[in-house]
């Protein structure tokens, strides 16, 4: 289905590189999760280029229920991630915006401070984060090699 952020590349496709007969379904599943996290990490580069510091990374929605997914993200980002109590994600945010719109809160920041709660924090594991930094560099090299017109 392509890539959206930050590459806006509808022709990008997934690739599994280096598979052997010893790899299992679990290896492939983890590779997919790591690839998605690497792609999300690319979006942080946009913030960095704009001089916007990343001080908090928050996870919500159904995917945030997975301990593996949360840990992979913390390790890929090399940054603690916070898991929100509310699992509704976009719908919850829309309700907060509506609340600001009708005057329940004066600002979005006020609304979030009033009702958004962190349920858990996941810290990166140093050894895993180091391995994933190396893998991320390979991911970037492969992305360019597999789709040079990007």
Secondary structure, DSSP 8 states (H G I E B T S, - for coil): --B-TTT-BTT------S--TT--HHHHHHHHHHHHHHHHHHHHHHHHHTT------EE-SGGGG-HHHHHHHHHHHTS-EEEES---THHHHHHHHHHHHTTSSSSHHHHHHHH--EEEEE---HHHHHHHHHHHHHHHHHHHHH-TT-
